[in-house]
């Protein structure tokens, strides 16, 4: 730009400072002990202002153009209006070296040889702060948060708008080089200057205590580890960290991690929406194992929201619904692979158990993606192969009333004919046993996955879908979960009689016998006696145990689902202690121990909830 002289004027006194009015219509000069006000359009001297008794060293205009201030060697500061009227005067203990207005709050900073003061229109008094050296210059940041003071001893002191020192910058040899002028770099240029210098920028923000800007720096540069470490120390920045992190994860197709980040940030709505979209996509794309995992995550999300009393009932209902869908899709994954792929890695018994489980579970509405045709087709094929001919005939009959894909028609028609040559009964080896009442249940159960005699719900393995030798029991009223666990942990020894001659006397006879098997498990185990109490009938009677029964149990025979609030814990007793059962501490699904160990070795995680084996958290 080429500079052109517009006007000039010669002042009789030395000019120490000058300032433009923000709209550019006036120019204020500090000349001698007076202020000279010029019209910038033609250089006309509008008015000389008298108020100081000694040389005026500095002058500054407020950004809103309503006031300007002047500082003098007479130790006073005068605040003037835009109409050139003095409205306030205050003094320091020494001559005034510089003044500066805050561009946002319009605070006035006035600096002298041994202190500086802060005045604002809202307060009547001036707050003053001591200085270790003569202040020669000062400057506010563009956002008005910090004030930089340059001193005669070469030190730079950065203060907040309350006057508290945040950073002291001491340069090498500073005592020999006084600071005569100081100015902040505008934010845009500052960002360009610090580009690719994140460490230096972070150090600066840390020194001035601007943690919010430090968090924003880590987020913008995607230095997530540093941001998380800062968020751990200062939880108030959790939203500022995890919401951008979740969005970044979603943009990079890492949706599962994005959902967890939204959840950690407290954005339950966004977390649920991400999961719902993931679940829908998995079902539509026939990734039923993923769908089961996402439904499990959705259920746990609802359980977390259910801690809010206002949403408790609705969220608990969704929790149970999503848990049920997760179990269905987890089982159907094997059925889908069996019908779609040329080879299956599942045993015939496993496919048989899964298809029976699904058939009994799909008594009402069938979820999206789950095919009754595939389920019945698998059941018919495996039933016939394993000797459950009666069930196979039922499955083929059911298939006749459904719309069958062309690729299955020939196989189903042939199977329907050949099954007529088989006996009309099922192999006794396949008949499920109720471990509560010892009743053999039919393979086709109109009641679903419960015992036809005692109505006790069956507990299935999440891998082979065999009925596990577990019976769920409930605590008597007044017994807390903590007390129940402490009683079970006591493991009181059972009383056993020694082998000896026993005398039995009746009215007409007297008998002596060597009693080696008088004590049976039923006589010694109070829990076994509870199983046969009021069994049978059309209503389910749960097993309710007292403190004495809990005390008699062995800890290794009891499995506990330790659900978080507001759910209550669930207790299961193993009736075959020699057969080991493993329960995942995260999803609380149960497996035969050998099956679980094999699956974990294959996938390095739980096959149901995908909790990694090296993850210490439940």
C-alpha positions in Angstrom: 0.0 0.0 0.0 1.3 3.5 -0.9 1.0 6.1 1.8 -0.3 9.5 0.9 -0.1 12.6 3.1 -3.6 13.7 4.0 -2.8 16.5 6.6 -0.2 17.5 9.1 0.1 19.7 12.2 2.9 20.6 14.5 2.4 20.3 18.2 4.4 22.5 20.5 5.1 19.7 23.1 6.7 16.2 22.8 4.1 13.6 21.8 4.4 10.5 24.0 1.4 8.5 22.8 -1.6 8.6 20.4 -4.8 6.6 19.9 -7.5 6.5 17.2 -11.2 6.4 18.0 -12.4 2.9 16.9 -14.6 4.4 14.1 -11.6 6.4 12.9 -13.2 9.9 13.2 -10.9 11.2 16.0 -7.2 11.1 16.9 -6.1 11.6 20.5 -2.6 12.8 21.2 -0.7 12.9 24.5 1.4 16.1 24.1 2.9 17.7 27.2 0.4 17.9 30.0 -2.6 18.1 27.7 -4.6 15.8 25.3 -5.2 17.1 21.8 -8.2 15.9 19.9 -8.1 16.1 16.1 -10.7 15.5 13.4 -9.0 12.8 11.2 -10.8 14.0 8.0 -9.1 17.4 7.7 -6.7 17.7 10.7 -8.8 20.2 12.6 -7.9 20.5 16.3 -11.3 19.9 17.9 -10.4 20.6 21.5 -7.4 20.5 23.8 -8.2 18.7 27.1 -6.7 19.8 30.4 -6.9 17.7 33.5 -3.4 16.5 34.2 -0.8 18.6 36.1 2.2 16.9 34.5 3.3 15.2 31.3 0.8 12.8 29.8 2.6 9.6 28.9 -0.1 7.3 27.5 -3.6 7.3 26.1 -5.9 4.4 25.0 -9.4 4.2 23.5 -12.0 1.6 24.5 -13.1 -0.7 21.7 -16.7 0.3 21.9 -15.7 3.9 21.4 -17.5 5.2 24.4 -14.5 6.1 26.6 -10.8 6.7 26.4 -8.2 7.0 29.2 -5.0 9.0 29.8 -2.1 8.4 32.2 0.3 11.1 33.4 3.5 11.7 35.4 1.3 13.3 38.0 0.4 9.7 39.1 -3.2 10.0 37.9 -5.5 8.3 35.4 -8.4 10.2 33.9 -11.3 8.5 32.0 -13.0 10.6 29.4 -16.2 10.1 27.4 -16.5 10.3 23.6 -18.0 13.7 24.2 -14.6 14.8 25.6 -15.8 15.1 29.2 -13.8 13.7 32.1 -15.9 11.4 34.3 -13.4 9.7 36.6 -10.0 10.2 38.1 -7.9 7.9 40.2 -4.3 7.8 41.2 -1.3 5.4 41.7 1.7 5.7 43.9 4.0 6.5 41.0 3.8 8.0 37.4 1.6 6.1 34.9 3.6 4.3 32.2 0.9 2.7 30.1 -2.9 2.1 29.9 -4.9 -0.5 27.9 -8.6 -1.3 27.5 -9.8 -4.9 27.5 -11.4 -5.5 24.1 -14.2 -7.6 25.5 -15.1 -6.5 29.0 -13.8 -2.9 28.6 -11.7 -3.2 31.8 -9.0 -0.6 32.0 -5.5 -1.7 32.9 -3.2 1.2 34.2 0.4 0.5 35.0 2.9 2.5 37.0 6.4 1.9 38.3 5.5 -0.4 41.1 1.9 -1.6 40.6 -0.9 -1.9 38.1 -4.7 -1.3 38.5 -7.8 -2.8 37.0 -10.9 -0.7 36.6 -14.3 -1.6 35.0 -17.5 0.4 34.5 -19.3 -2.0 36.8 -17.2 -1.4 39.9 -16.6 1.8 41.8 -13.1 1.0 43.2 -9.9 0.2 41.4 -8.2 -3.2 42.3 -4.4 -2.7 42.4 -1.7 -5.4 42.3 2.0 -5.0 43.2 4.7 -5.5 40.6 8.3 -6.6 41.1 9.6 -4.0 38.6 8.7 -1.0 36.6 6.0 -1.8 34.1 6.8 -0.2 30.7 4.1 -1.7 28.5 0.9 -3.9 28.5 -1.4 -5.6 26.1 -4.6 -7.6 26.3 -5.4 -10.8 24.3 -8.1 -10.5 21.6 -10.5 -12.6 23.7 -9.8 -10.4 26.8 -8.8 -13.3 29.0 -5.2 -12.4 29.7 -3.1 -9.3 30.1 0.7 -9.3 29.3 2.9 -6.9 31.2 6.4 -6.0 29.9 8.8 -4.9 32.6 12.0 -2.9 32.9 13.9 -5.9 34.2 13.1 -7.9 31.1 10.5 -10.1 32.6 7.1 -10.7 31.0 4.2 -11.4 33.4 0.9 -12.9 32.0 -2.1 -12.2 34.2 -5.7 -13.2 34.0 -8.5 -10.6 33.9 -8.6 -10.7 37.7 -5.0 -9.7 38.0 -3.7 -13.1 39.1 -0.3 -14.1 37.6 -0.5 -17.2 35.4 2.9 -17.3 33.7 6.2 -15.5 34.2 8.6 -15.5 31.3 12.2 -14.9 32.1 14.5 -14.5 29.0 18.2 -15.2 29.2 20.0 -12.0 30.1 16.6 -10.3 30.6 17.9 -7.9 33.3 20.1 -6.3 30.6 17.3 -5.8 28.1 14.2 -4.0 29.3 10.9 -4.6 27.4 9.6 -1.4 25.9 6.7 -2.7 23.9 4.6 -5.8 23.8 1.7 -7.1 21.7 -0.3 -10.3 21.3 -0.4 -12.1 18.0 -4.0 -12.4 16.5 -5.4 -15.9 17.0 -5.4 -16.9 13.3 -1.8 -15.9 12.8 -0.9 -17.6 16.1 -2.4 -20.8 14.9 -0.4 -20.6 11.7 2.7 -19.8 13.6 2.2 -22.9 15.9 1.1 -25.2 13.1 2.9 -28.6 13.5 4.3 -27.4 16.8 1.7 -29.0 19.1 4.2 -29.7 21.9 5.1 -26.0 22.2 1.5 -24.9 21.9 0.4 -27.4 24.6 3.2 -26.2 26.9 2.0 -22.6 26.4 -1.6 -23.4 27.2 -0.5 -25.4 30.2 1.6 -22.6 31.6 -1.1 -20.0 31.3 -3.6 -22.5 32.8 -5.9 -22.5 29.8 -7.0 -26.1 30.1 -10.0 -25.7 27.8 -7.8 -24.5 24.9 -5.4 -27.3 25.7 -8.2 -29.9 25.4 -9.3 -28.3 22.1 -5.7 -28.5 20.8 -5.5 -32.2 21.6 -8.8 -32.8 19.9 -8.0 -30.8 16.8 -4.7 -32.6 16.4 -6.3 -36.0 17.2 -3.9 -36.6 20.1 -6.5 -38.7 21.9 -4.2 -40.3 24.5 -3.2 -36.9 25.8 -6.8 -35.7 25.7 -8.0 -38.8 27.7 -5.3 -38.3 30.3 -6.4 -34.7 30.7 -10.1 -35.8 30.9 -9.3 -38.2 33.7 -7.9 -35.4 35.8 -10.6 -32.9 34.8 -13.9 -34.6 34.3 -15.6 -31.3 33.4 -14.0 -31.6 29.9 -15.5 -35.1 29.3 -18.0 -33.9 26.7 -15.4 -31.8 24.9 -13.2 -34.9 24.5 -15.4 -37.9 23.9 -18.0 -36.4 21.6 -15.5 -35.3 19.0 -13.7 -38.6 19.5 -16.9 -40.5 18.9 -17.6 -38.5 15.7 -14.0 -39.1 14.5 -14.4 -42.9 15.1 -17.7 -42.9 13.2 -16.1 -41.0 10.3 -13.4 -43.8 10.2 -16.0 -46.6 10.2 -15.2 -47.6 13.8 -18.8 -47.6 14.9 -18.6 -49.9 17.9 -15.9 -47.7 19.5 -17.9 -44.6 18.6 -20.9 -46.0 20.5 -18.7 -46.6 23.6 -17.3 -43.1 23.3 -20.8 -41.5 23.1 -21.8 -43.6 26.1 -18.7 -42.5 28.1 -19.5 -38.9 27.3 -23.0 -39.3 28.7 -24.7 -38.9 25.3 -27.1 -41.8 25.7 -29.3 -40.8 22.8 -26.4 -40.8 20.3 -25.0 -44.1 21.7 -28.4 -45.8 21.3 -28.9 -44.5 17.8 -25.5 -45.7 16.7 -26.2 -49.2 18.1 -29.7 -49.4 16.6 -28.2 -48.5 13.2 -25.5 -51.1 13.6 -28.0 -53.7 14.6 -30.3 -53.0 11.7 -27.4 -53.2 9.2 -26.2 -56.4 10.7 -29.6 -58.1 10.4 -30.2 -56.8 6.9 -26.7 -58.0 5.8 -27.3 -61.4 7.5 -24.5 -60.9 10.0 -26.5 -62.5 12.8 -23.6 -63.0 15.1 -22.9 -59.3 15.0 -26.6 -58.6 15.4 -26.6 -60.7 18.6 -23.7 -58.8 19.9 -25.2 -55.4 19.1 -28.5 -56.4 20.7 -26.6 -57.4 23.8 -24.9 -54.0 23.9 -28.3 -52.3 23.4 -29.7 -54.2 26.3 -26.8 -53.2 28.6 -27.2 -49.6 27.4 -30.9 -49.7 28.4 -30.0 -51.2 31.7 -27.6 -48.3 32.3 -30.3 -45.8 31.4 -32.8 -47.6 33.7 -31.0 -46.3 36.7 -33.0 -43.1 36.1 -36.3 -43.6 38.1 -38.3 -41.8 35.5 -37.3 -44.2 32.7 -36.8 -47.4 34.8 -39.9 -49.4 33.7 -39.6 -48.6 30.0 -35.9 -49.3 29.9 -36.2 -52.6 31.9 -38.8 -53.7 29.4 -36.4 -52.9 26.5 -33.6 -54.6 28.4 -35.4 -57.9 28.6 -36.6 -57.6 25.0 -33.1 -57.0 23.6 -31.6 -59.7 25.7 -34.1 -62.2 24.2 -33.3 -61.0 20.7 -29.6 -61.3 21.3 -30.1 -65.0 22.4 -32.2 -65.7 19.3 -29.8 -64.1 16.8 -26.8 -65.8 18.5 -28.4 -69.2 18.0 -29.7 -68.5 14.6 -26.2 -67.6 13.3 -25.4 -71.3 13.3 -28.7 -72.2 11.5 -28.0 -69.6 8.8 -24.5 -70.9 8.2 -25.7 -74.4 8.0 -28.4 -73.6 5.4 -26.3 -71.2 3.4 -22.8 -72.7 3.4 -21.8 -76.1 2.0 -20.0 -77.2 5.2 -20.8 -76.7 8.8 -18.4 -76.8 11.8 -21.2 -77.5 14.3 -22.0 -81.0 15.5 -25.4 -82.5 14.6 -26.4 -82.5 18.2 -25.6 -78.7 18.5 -27.7 -77.9 15.4 -30.5 -80.1 16.7 -30.5 -78.3 20.1 -30.3 -74.8 18.6 -33.2 -75.4 16.2 -35.3 -76.8 19.1 -34.5 -73.8 21.2 -35.5 -71.4 18.4 -38.7 -73.3 17.6 -39.8 -73.1 21.2 -38.8 -69.4 21.4 -40.5 -68.3 18.2 -44.0 -68.9 19.4 -45.2 -65.4 18.8 -43.6 -62.9 16.3 -40.6 -63.8 14.3 -37.8 -61.2 14.4 -36.5 -59.7 11.2 -34.0 -61.9 9.4 -34.8 -65.1 11.2 -36.4 -67.7 8.9 -38.8 -70.3 10.2 -38.1 -72.3 7.1 -34.4 -72.5 7.8 -35.1 -73.4 11.4 -37.6 -76.2 10.6 -35.4 -77.5 7.8 -32.4 -77.8 10.1 -34.5 -79.4 12.8 -36.0 -81.9 10.3 -32.6 -82.9 8.9 -30.9 -83.3 12.3 -33.8 -85.0 14.0 -33.9 -87.6 11.3 -30.1 -88.1 11.5 -30.2 -88.5 15.3 -33.2 -90.7 15.5 -35.9 -88.2 16.6 -38.3 -89.4 14.0 -41.5 -88.1 15.6 -40.0 -84.6 15.8 -38.7 -84.8 12.3 -42.1 -85.7 11.0 -43.6 -82.8 12.8 -41.0 -80.4 11.3 -41.6 -81.7 7.8 -45.4 -81.3 8.2 -44.9 -77.7 9.4 -42.7 -77.0 6.3 -45.6 -78.0 4.0 -47.5 -75.0 5.2 -44.7 -72.5 4.5 -43.4 -70.9 1.4 -40.3 -72.9 0.7 -37.4 -71.6 -1.4 -36.8 -73.6 -4.6 -33.4 -74.8 -3.4 -35.0 -76.6 -0.5 -38.1 -78.1 -2.2 -36.6 -81.3 -3.6 -34.8 -82.1 -0.3 -38.0 -81.4 1.8 -40.2 -83.5 -0.5 -37.8 -86.4 -0.4 -37.4 -86.1 3.4 -41.2 -86.0 3.9 -41.6 -89.2 2.1 -38.7 -91.1 3.6 -39.6 -90.1 7.2 -42.9 -92.1 6.8 -40.8 -95.3 6.8 -39.4 -94.5 10.2 -40.9 -95.4 13.6 -43.2 -92.9 15.2 -41.1 -92.2 18.3 -38.0 -90.2 19.4 -34.7 -91.6 20.6 -34.7 -91.6 24.4 -31.1 -90.4 24.4 -32.3 -87.0 23.0 -35.1 -86.5 25.5 -34.3 -83.5 27.8 -34.3 -84.0 31.5 -35.6 -81.5 34.1 -33.0 -81.4 36.8 -35.4 -80.0 39.4 -38.1 -82.7 39.2 -36.3 -85.4 37.1 -39.1 -85.4 34.5 -38.3 -86.5 31.0 -39.7 -83.7 28.7 -40.9 -84.3 25.1 -38.8 -82.9 22.4 -41.8 -80.9 21.2 -42.9 -78.8 24.2 -46.0 -76.7 23.8 -45.0 -74.7 26.9 -41.7 -73.6 25.4 -38.4 -73.9 27.1 -39.8 -74.9 30.5 -40.5 -78.2 32.2 -43.9 -79.6 31.5 -44.2 -80.8 35.1 -42.8 -78.2 37.5 -42.7 -75.3 35.0 -39.0 -74.7 35.9 -37.3 -72.7 33.1 -34.4 -74.5 31.4 -31.0 -73.0 31.5 -29.2 -73.6 28.2 -25.5 -73.5 27.3 -24.7 -70.6 25.0 -22.6 -72.8 22.8 -24.1 -76.3 22.5 -27.6 -75.3 23.7 -27.8 -78.3 25.9 -29.9 -78.1 29.1 -27.5 -77.4 31.9 -27.8 -79.1 35.3 -28.7 -75.8 37.0 -31.8 -74.7 39.0 -32.5 -71.1 39.7 -33.4 -70.2 43.3 -34.6 -67.1 45.0 -33.8 -65.6 48.4 -36.3 -65.3 51.2 -37.6 -61.9 51.9 -35.2 -59.9 54.1 -32.0 -61.5 52.8 -29.8 -59.1 50.9 -27.4 -60.2 48.1 -24.3 -59.4 50.3 -25.7 -61.5 53.2 -26.5 -64.4 50.8 -23.0 -64.4 49.3 -21.4 -64.3 52.8 -23.6 -67.2 53.9 -22.7 -69.3 50.8 -19.0 -68.5 51.4 -19.2 -70.0 54.9 -19.5 -73.5 53.4 -20.6 -75.2 56.6 -19.6 -78.8 56.6 -22.4 -81.3 56.3 -23.0 -83.7 59.1 -22.2 -87.3 58.2 -22.8 -90.4 60.3 -20.1 -92.9 60.8 -20.5 -96.4 59.5 -21.6 -98.6 62.4 -24.2 -101.2 63.5 -27.6 -99.6 63.8 -30.3 -101.0 66.0 -33.9 -100.6 64.8 -36.7 -101.6 67.3 -40.4 -101.9 66.4 -43.4 -103.4 68.2 -42.8 -106.9 67.1 -39.2 -107.1 66.1 -35.7 -105.9 66.8 -33.2 -105.6 63.9 -29.4 -105.0 63.7 -27.8 -104.0 60.4 -24.5 -102.5 59.1 -25.6 -99.1 57.9 -23.3 -97.9 55.2 -25.7 -95.9 53.0 -28.3 -94.5 55.4 -27.3 -90.9 54.6 -28.3 -89.9 51.1 -27.8 -86.6 49.5 -31.4 -85.8 49.9 -31.2 -86.3 53.6 -28.1 -84.2 54.0 -28.8 -81.4 51.5 -31.6 -79.0 52.5 -31.6 -77.5 48.9 -32.6 -80.9 47.5 -35.6 -81.0 49.8 -36.7 -77.6 48.5 -36.7 -78.9 44.9 -39.5 -81.4 45.6 -41.6 -78.9 47.6 -45.0 -78.3 46.0 -43.8 -79.4 42.6 -46.3 -80.2 39.8 -49.4 -78.2 38.9 -50.1 -75.5 36.3 -48.3 -72.7 38.1 -44.6 -72.3 38.5 -43.4 -72.4 42.1 -39.9 -71.0 42.4 -37.3 -72.4 44.8 -37.0 -70.0 47.7 -34.2 -70.7 50.2 -33.6 -69.5 53.7 -30.4 -68.6 55.5 -29.9 -72.1 56.8 -30.1 -73.5 53.2 -27.7 -70.9 51.9 -25.3 -71.8 54.7 -25.4 -75.4 53.7 -24.4 -74.7 50.1 -20.9 -75.0 48.7 -19.5 -71.9 46.9 -18.3 -73.9 43.9 -21.8 -75.2 43.3 -23.4 -71.8 43.1 -23.3 -69.4 40.1 -24.4 -65.8 40.6 -25.4 -63.3 37.9 -24.4 -60.1 39.6 -26.6 -57.7 37.6 -26.0 -53.9 38.1 -28.9 -51.9 39.6 -31.9 -51.7 39.3 -31.9 -55.5 38.5 -31.6 -58.1 41.3 -28.9 -60.8 41.3 -29.8 -64.2 40.0 -28.7 -67.4 41.8 -28.2 -70.9 40.3 -27.4 -74.1 42.0 -25.5 -76.9 40.1 -27.0 -80.3 40.8 -24.0 -82.2 39.3 -20.9 -80.7 41.0 -18.5 -83.0 39.0 -19.6 -81.4 35.7 -18.0 -78.0 35.5 -19.9 -74.9 34.2 -18.3 -71.6 33.4 -20.2 -68.3 33.4 -18.9 -65.2 31.6 -18.5 -62.3 34.1 -19.6 -59.8 31.6 -22.7 -61.2 29.8 -23.5 -63.9 32.4 -24.0 -66.5 29.7 -23.2 -70.1 30.8 -21.2 -72.7 29.0 -19.8 -76.1 29.7 -16.3 -75.3 30.8 -14.6 -77.3 28.1 -16.6 -75.6 25.3 -15.9 -72.2 26.8 -12.2 -72.7 27.0 -12.0 -74.0 23.4 -14.1 -71.0 22.1 -12.0 -68.5 24.0 -8.8 -70.1 22.6 -10.2 -69.7 19.1 -11.5 -66.1 19.4 -9.4 -64.8 22.4 -12.7 -63.4 23.8 -16.1 -64.5 25.0 -18.1 -65.9 22.1 -21.2 -64.1 23.2 -20.3 -60.6 24.5 -16.7 -60.5 23.0 -15.1 -59.6 26.3 -11.4 -60.1 25.8 -9.7 -62.6 28.1 -7.1 -59.9 29.1 -9.8 -57.4 30.0 -9.8 -57.0 33.8 -13.1 -55.3 33.9 -16.3 -57.4 34.2 
